Amino acid sequence: MNRKTLVLPAVVGLLAPVLAACGGSDSGSDSGDAIVVGTTDRFTASKDDPAPLDPAYAYDVGTWNILRQTVQTLMIQPKGDGDPVPEAAEKCGFTDSGNERYVCTLRSGLEFANGDEITAADVKYSIDRARGITTDTQVNSLLSTVDTVETRGDREVVFHLNTADATFPYKLSTPVAGIVNPKDYGKSKLRDGFAVDGSGPYTMKANVKNDEMVDAVFTKNPKYKGTLQVNNDKVQIRSFTDADAMGAALNKGDIDVMTRAMSPQQIQKLSNASGGNIDLVEMPGLEIRYLGFNTDATSVKDKAVRQAMAQIINRSALVAKVYGTQAEPLFSLVPATVTGHSNSFFNKYGDPSDSAARTRLNKAGITTPVKLTLHYTTDHYGPATKQEFEILQQQLNASGLFDVSIQGTEWKVFRPAEQKGAYDVYGMGWFPDFPDPDNFIAPFLDKNNMLGSPYVNNKIRNELIPQSRRQADRLSASSSLTEIQDDVADDVPVLPLWQGKQYIAARDDITGAAYALNSSSTLQLWQLGRGVSS
């Protein structure tokens, strides 16, 4: 396997990605043959989740990766990271010194894929619709700083914010801010099923069996006007039941590209291989994994229990046994590569210590062993999740302070149950909406957070988060961000475990794989092309 290293410039000081890539050049060429991309993401419609692809509802990496190909946003995160740039907009910017008034001018001649003209009124409709529909995913919390949306003529949109929000351009790059056609999306009702319509680089046709989307074909949208160069005519995303089935399909040539979630063993095997016609692309990522707590549940209501778990869990041993060099221990909600990170959990708890945990529990009058069930999803974060939770179980039980069992559940059942507070302790992952420290804090701690967590820290919500958002220079927000991370380490409403790298495997006639994922794990199908096998 030929290996090369591609270094991308650090354009905003958040990341300096280094991509370890194999295979051909980054430039793609149009092809009538569909490039087939495999994933283990599952897309199901159910009574609890009837509208998985509606921008006003969808809020996970898999569904967002469908929407980012099809539903256009005013802003977009650029290739190689950096500040968001105009996409459906011709230009955008704050027009006041307080970061409370944001104005965008649409590109001239924008159309939905069906040929309908896009006007400022459609943008206002889309944002107001997403803000107005309350769902259990709480995706509309990303737009919580919007007070009103105003239009001026057919092309100008003015966002009046209720507080300063330097991260607002990033939020306009996320699918919840996608522009939808009022003819297809009702004002106060979600659009059920798997149909998606927009003005993005592709149109999509889904193949659905038993209320599950098994594959989807993305066809280059001739009406698209934006910043993206689309390097192919057609891409198919095919959903697999597990990583082994996906890997077998890649080896047979049934698919061209393998994305999330590969197993650690697959990644290691591809990394060690020499020769062959499959290339592995390794790149920095901002994915994190953590334990969440229902802080109202009797078993973990006393923070001493949560603190004891933080004191016992050995992240380094966990990562080494399960993920090797593919992940790193994480001691804060904010990853180590993001501006504003602080090792708050290590600063408070130091190295793992059963005796220190025992002291905490004894001081709080907690009877041991504490009986807990750790819940995890079997089919959403990759095949190594079960092993990860077996090791967490072993570590906690070996202390003698806990009596832990583990329970795995399919994502379609797990996620609604977690949101309803059915689990005392549960494992989750987070793929950021955008690469800013705010997006590793507010979704977990702010009002209407995506976990549905009952934990409330009024100082974080009412003072520190708003204070950090006032700083356009994100380095200047470090003081508030550090205080938030220290408070989280003390109260432990969530317990960070590790942050991971990300990988794509592609057959060697596929170009652009090095840019097919950005640091936020956004799948950028338009980067893929079919070239000449090396």
PELINJO-V498836 format. One record per residue. N is the residue number from 1. RES is the residue in one small letter. NEAR is the number of other ideal C-beta (glycine too) atoms within 8 Angstrom. D_LAST is the distance of its C-alpha to the last C-alpha in Angstrom with 1 decimal. Layout:
BEGIN
N&RES&NEAR&D_LAST + N&RES&NEAR&D_LAST
END
This chain:
BEGIN
1&m&11&9.9 + 2&n&7&8.9 + 3&r&7&11.7 + 4&k&6&13.2 + 5&t&8&16.5 + 6&l&9&17.5 + 7&v&8&21.3 + 8&l&10&23.1 + 9&p&6&26.7 + 10&a&10&29.6 + 11&v&8&31.4 + 12&v&8&34.3 + 13&g&6&34.8 + 14&l&12&34.0 + 15&l&12&30.6 + 16&a&7&28.2 + 17&p&12&25.0 + 18&v&10&22.3 + 19&l&13&19.0 + 20&a&10&16.9 + 21&a&13&13.4 + 22&c&11&10.1 + 23&g&12&6.7 + 24&g&10&6.5 + 25&s&5&9.8 + 26&d&9&13.1 + 27&s&9&14.1 + 28&g&13&14.1 + 29&s&9&15.4 + 30&d&9&18.3 + 31&s&10&17.8 + 32&g&5&20.6 + 33&d&6&18.9 + 34&a&7&19.8 + 35&i&16&17.4 + 36&v&11&19.1 + 37&v&16&19.8 + 38&g&14&21.7 + 39&t&12&24.6 + 40&t&14&27.7 + 41&d&10&29.8 + 42&r&11&32.7 + 43&f&12&34.5 + 44&t&10&38.1 + 45&a&12&41.3 + 46&s&8&44.5 + 47&k&4&48.1 + 48&d&6&47.3 + 49&d&11&44.1 + 50&p&10&44.6 + 51&a&11&42.5 + 52&p&12&39.3 + 53&l&13&37.5 + 54&d&11&40.4 + 55&p&13&39.7 + 56&a&12&43.3 + 57&y&12&42.6 + 58&a&15&38.9 + 59&y&10&38.3 + 60&d&9&35.4 + 61&v&9&31.8 + 62&g&10&30.8 + 63&t&12&33.2 + 64&w&13&32.6 + 65&n&12&28.9 + 66&i&15&30.0 + 67&l&15&32.5 + 68&r&12&30.4 + 69&q&14&28.3 + 70&t&14&31.5 + 71&v&14&34.5 + 72&q&11&34.6 + 73&t&14&36.3 + 74&l&15&38.1 + 75&m&14&35.9 + 76&i&12&32.4 + 77&q&13&30.6 + 78&p&10&28.1 + 79&k&6&24.4 + 80&g&10&24.5 + 81&d&14&28.1 + 82&g&9&31.3 + 83&d&7&34.4 + 84&p&12&34.2 + 85&v&9&34.1 + 86&p&13&35.7 + 87&e&13&34.0 + 88&a&14&36.6 + 89&a&12&38.9 + 90&e&8&39.1 + 91&k&7&40.6 + 92&c&12&42.1 + 93&g&6&44.1 + 94&f&8&47.2 + 95&t&6&50.3 + 96&d&7&52.6 + 97&s&3&52.7 + 98&g&7&53.0 + 99&n&14&49.7 + 100&e&11&51.6 + 101&r&11&51.0 + 102&y&14&47.6 + 103&v&12&47.1 + 104&c&14&44.2 + 105&t&10&44.1 + 106&l&17&42.0 + 107&r&10&39.7 + 108&s&6&41.5 + 109&g&5&40.9 + 110&l&10&39.3 + 111&e&11&39.3 + 112&f&11&38.7 + 113&a&11&36.3 + 114&n&6&39.4 + 115&g&6&40.5 + 116&d&8&43.3 + 117&e&5&43.8 + 118&i&12&43.1 + 119&t&10&46.0 + 120&a&13&47.1 + 121&a&8&49.3 + 122&d&12&46.2 + 123&v&17&44.9 + 124&k&12&48.3 + 125&y&11&48.6 + 126&s&14&45.2 + 127&i&13&46.0 + 128&d&9&49.6 + 129&r&13&48.6 + 130&a&14&46.2 + 131&r&9&48.9 + 132&g&9&51.6 + 133&i&12&50.0 + 134&t&4&50.6 + 135&t&10&48.3 + 136&d&7&47.9 + 137&t&9&44.4 + 138&q&11&46.1 + 139&v&13&43.1 + 140&n&15&45.7 + 141&s&13&46.6 + 142&l&10&43.7 + 143&l&12&46.0 + 144&s&9&49.2 + 145&t&11&49.8 + 146&v&12&50.1 + 147&d&6&53.8 + 148&t&5&53.8 + 149&v&12&51.5 + 150&e&9&53.0 + 151&t&12&51.9 + 152&r&7&52.9 + 153&g&6&52.4 + 154&d&6&49.4 + 155&r&9&46.7 + 156&e&11&48.0 + 157&v&15&47.9 + 158&v&11&49.9 + 159&f&13&49.4 + 160&h&11&52.6 + 161&l&14&51.8 + 162&n&7&54.5 + 163&t&8&53.3 + 164&a&10&51.1 + 165&d&11&47.4 + 166&a&10&44.9 + 167&t&11&42.2 + 168&f&12&43.0 + 169&p&11&40.1 + 170&y&14&37.7 + 171&k&15&39.8 + 172&l&14&39.5 + 173&s&14&35.7 + 174&t&12&36.0 + 175&p&11&36.3 + 176&v&14&40.0 + 177&a&15&40.5 + 178&g&12&38.5 + 179&i&13&40.3 + 180&v&14&41.5 + 181&n&11&43.6 + 182&p&8&47.2 + 183&k&4&47.2 + 184&d&8&44.7 + 185&y&11&45.6 + 186&g&6&49.3 + 187&k&8&50.9 + 188&s&6&52.1 + 189&k&6&50.2 + 190&l&11&46.7 + 191&r&11&44.6 + 192&d&7&44.2 + 193&g&9&41.3 + 194&f&11&37.6 + 195&a&8&38.0 + 196&v&11&36.6 + 197&d&11&37.3 + 198&g&14&36.7 + 199&s&15&35.2 + 200&g&12&31.8 + 201&p&12&28.4 + 202&y&15&28.5 + 203&t&9&31.1 + 204&m&12&31.0 + 205&k&7&32.2 + 206&a&10&32.8 + 207&n&9&33.1 + 208&v&10&36.0 + 209&k&5&37.6 + 210&n&3&40.6 + 211&d&6&40.5 + 212&e&11&36.9 + 213&m&11&33.9 + 214&v&8&31.3 + 215&d&10&28.7 + 216&a&12&28.6 + 217&v&11&27.0 + 218&f&14&26.5 + 219&t&10&26.7 + 220&k&12&26.4 + 221&n&11&29.9 + 222&p&4&31.1 + 223&k&9&34.1 + 224&y&14&32.1 + 225&k&8&33.2 + 226&g&11&31.9 + 227&t&6&29.6 + 228&l&9&26.4 + 229&q&4&23.6 + 230&v&9&22.4 + 231&n&13&18.8 + 232&n&15&19.2 + 233&d&7&22.0 + 234&k&13&22.3 + 235&v&14&21.5 + 236&q&12&23.2 + 237&i&12&24.2 + 238&r&12&25.2 + 239&s&12&27.6 + 240&f&11&27.7 + 241&t&5&30.7 + 242&d&9&29.0 + 243&a&13&25.8 + 244&d&8&25.7 + 245&a&9&25.7 + 246&m&15&23.0 + 247&g&12&20.8 + 248&a&8&21.5 + 249&a&12&20.5 + 250&l&16&17.1 + 251&n&7&16.7 + 252&k&6&18.0 + 253&g&6&15.8 + 254&d&6&19.1 + 255&i&12&17.9 + 256&d&11&14.6 + 257&v&17&15.9 + 258&m&12&18.5 + 259&t&11&20.9 + 260&r&10&24.4 + 261&a&8&25.8 + 262&m&14&23.8 + 263&s&12&25.9 + 264&p&11&26.0 + 265&q&6&25.2 + 266&q&11&21.9 + 267&i&12&20.9 + 268&q&10&21.9 + 269&k&8&20.2 + 270&l&11&16.8 + 271&s&8&17.5 + 272&n&6&18.4 + 273&a&10&15.6 + 274&s&5&13.4 + 275&g&4&10.3 + 276&g&6&10.0 + 277&n&6&8.1 + 278&i&13&10.3 + 279&d&13&10.4 + 280&l&14&13.9 + 281&v&16&15.3 + 282&e&10&18.8 + 283&m&15&21.2 + 284&p&11&24.9 + 285&g&11&27.1 + 286&l&15&30.8 + 287&e&11&31.3 + 288&i&15&34.6 + 289&r&15&36.5 + 290&y&14&40.3 + 291&l&13&43.4 + 292&g&13&45.7 + 293&f&15&49.4 + 294&n&12&52.1 + 295&t&12&54.5 + 296&d&6&57.4 + 297&a&10&56.9 + 298&t&4&59.6 + 299&s&10&57.4 + 300&v&13&55.5 + 301&k&8&58.0 + 302&d&8&59.2 + 303&k&9&56.6 + 304&a&11&57.5 + 305&v&14&55.6 + 306&r&15&52.5 + 307&q&13&53.0 + 308&a&16&53.4 + 309&m&14&50.1 + 310&a&13&48.5 + 311&q&13&50.3 + 312&i&15&49.2 + 313&i&13&45.5 + 314&n&8&43.3 + 315&r&11&40.1 + 316&s&7&38.4 + 317&a&9&39.1 + 318&l&16&38.0 + 319&v&13&34.6 + 320&a&8&34.1 + 321&k&7&35.0 + 322&v&12&33.0 + 323&y&11&30.1 + 324&g&9&29.7 + 325&t&4&27.7 + 326&q&10&26.6 + 327&a&11&29.9 + 328&e&8&32.9 + 329&p&9&36.6 + 330&l&14&38.1 + 331&f&10&41.7 + 332&s&15&42.2 + 333&l&11&41.2 + 334&v&12&39.4 + 335&p&11&36.2 + 336&a&9&36.1 + 337&t&9&33.6 + 338&v&14&35.8 + 339&t&9&38.7 + 340&g&13&42.0 + 341&h&12&40.9 + 342&s&11&43.6 + 343&n&9&43.6 + 344&s&13&46.8 + 345&f&12&46.6 + 346&f&8&46.2 + 347&n&9&48.9 + 348&k&10&51.3 + 349&y&11&50.5 + 350&g&6&49.0 + 351&d&3&47.6 + 352&p&9&48.2 + 353&s&10&51.8 + 354&d&12&53.7 + 355&s&6&57.0 + 356&a&10&56.4 + 357&a&15&55.5 + 358&r&12&58.7 + 359&t&8&60.7 + 360&r&12&59.4 + 361&l&14&60.2 + 362&n&8&63.6 + 363&k&7&64.5 + 364&a&9&63.7 + 365&g&5&65.8 + 366&i&11&62.9 + 367&t&4&63.6 + 368&t&9&60.8 + 369&p&8&58.8 + 370&v&13&57.4 + 371&k&7&56.2 + 372&l&13&53.0 + 373&t&10&50.3 + 374&l&15&46.7 + 375&h&14&45.0 + 376&y&15&41.2 + 377&t&13&39.0 + 378&t&10&37.1 + 379&d&9&34.4 + 380&h&12&33.6 + 381&y&8&32.2 + 382&g&10&30.1 + 383&p&9&31.1 + 384&a&10&32.2 + 385&t&14&35.1 + 386&k&10&37.5 + 387&q&9&36.9 + 388&e&13&37.4 + 389&f&13&40.7 + 390&e&9&41.8 + 391&i&12&41.5 + 392&l&14&43.3 + 393&q&12&46.0 + 394&q&8&46.3 + 395&q&14&46.6 + 396&l&14&49.3 + 397&n&11&51.2 + 398&a&7&51.2 + 399&s&11&53.2 + 400&g&8&56.0 + 401&l&13&56.4 + 402&f&15&54.4 + 403&d&8&54.4 + 404&v&12&51.0 + 405&s&8&49.6 + 406&i&12&46.3 + 407&q&8&45.6 + 408&g&10&42.3 + 409&t&11&42.3 + 410&e&8&39.9 + 411&w&11&39.0 + 412&k&11&40.9 + 413&v&8&44.0 + 414&f&14&43.3 + 415&r&12&42.8 + 416&p&11&46.0 + 417&a&11&48.0 + 418&e&15&46.8 + 419&q&10&47.8 + 420&k&8&51.2 + 421&g&10&51.9 + 422&a&5&51.8 + 423&y&10&50.1 + 424&d&10&51.7 + 425&v&13&48.4 + 426&y&12&44.9 + 427&g&15&41.3 + 428&m&10&39.3 + 429&g&10&36.1 + 430&w&10&35.7 + 431&f&9&32.8 + 432&p&11&34.3 + 433&d&9&35.1 + 434&f&13&34.4 + 435&p&12&33.9 + 436&d&11&37.5 + 437&p&14&39.9 + 438&d&10&42.3 + 439&n&13&39.9 + 440&f&13&40.0 + 441&i&17&43.8 + 442&a&10&45.4 + 443&p&13&43.7 + 444&f&13&45.3 + 445&l&15&48.6 + 446&d&13&49.7 + 447&k&6&52.0 + 448&n&7&50.4 + 449&n&13&47.4 + 450&m&10&44.6 + 451&l&11&45.8 + 452&g&11&49.3 + 453&s&13&50.5 + 454&p&8&54.2 + 455&y&9&53.9 + 456&v&5&55.5 + 457&n&10&55.6 + 458&n&7&57.5 + 459&k&8&56.9 + 460&i&13&53.2 + 461&r&12&53.4 + 462&n&7&56.1 + 463&e&9&55.7 + 464&l&12&52.5 + 465&i&16&49.9 + 466&p&10&51.6 + 467&q&10&52.1 + 468&s&15&48.5 + 469&r&15&47.5 + 470&r&10&49.8 + 471&q&10&47.7 + 472&a&6&45.1 + 473&d&6&44.1 + 474&r&13&42.7 + 475&l&8&43.6 + 476&s&7&47.2 + 477&a&15&47.0 + 478&s&9&46.3 + 479&s&6&50.0 + 480&s&11&50.3 + 481&l&15&46.9 + 482&t&11&47.9 + 483&e&9&51.2 + 484&i&14&49.6 + 485&q&15&47.3 + 486&d&12&50.3 + 487&d&11&52.3 + 488&v&14&49.6 + 489&a&14&49.5 + 490&d&9&53.3 + 491&d&10&53.6 + 492&v&13&50.4 + 493&p&13&50.0 + 494&v&13&46.3 + 495&l&12&44.9 + 496&p&12&41.4 + 497&l&12&39.3 + 498&w&14&35.7 + 499&q&13&32.9 + 500&g&12&29.3 + 501&k&9&25.8 + 502&q&12&23.5 + 503&y&11&20.1 + 504&i&13&17.5 + 505&a&13&15.0 + 506&a&14&12.3 + 507&r&12&9.9 + 508&d&12&6.3 + 509&d&11&6.9 + 510&i&16&9.9 + 511&t&16&10.7 + 512&g&13&13.9 + 513&a&15&14.2 + 514&a&10&15.6 + 515&y&11&18.5 + 516&a&15&19.1 + 517&l&12&21.9 + 518&n&11&24.5 + 519&s&12&26.8 + 520&s&11&29.3 + 521&s&15&26.7 + 522&t&10&26.8 + 523&l&11&24.1 + 524&q&11&22.8 + 525&l&15&21.3 + 526&w&12&21.3 + 527&q&13&18.5 + 528&l&17&16.0 + 529&g&15&14.1 + 530&r&13&11.8 + 531&g&12&9.0 + 532&v&5&6.3 + 533&s&8&3.8 + 534&s&6&0.0
END
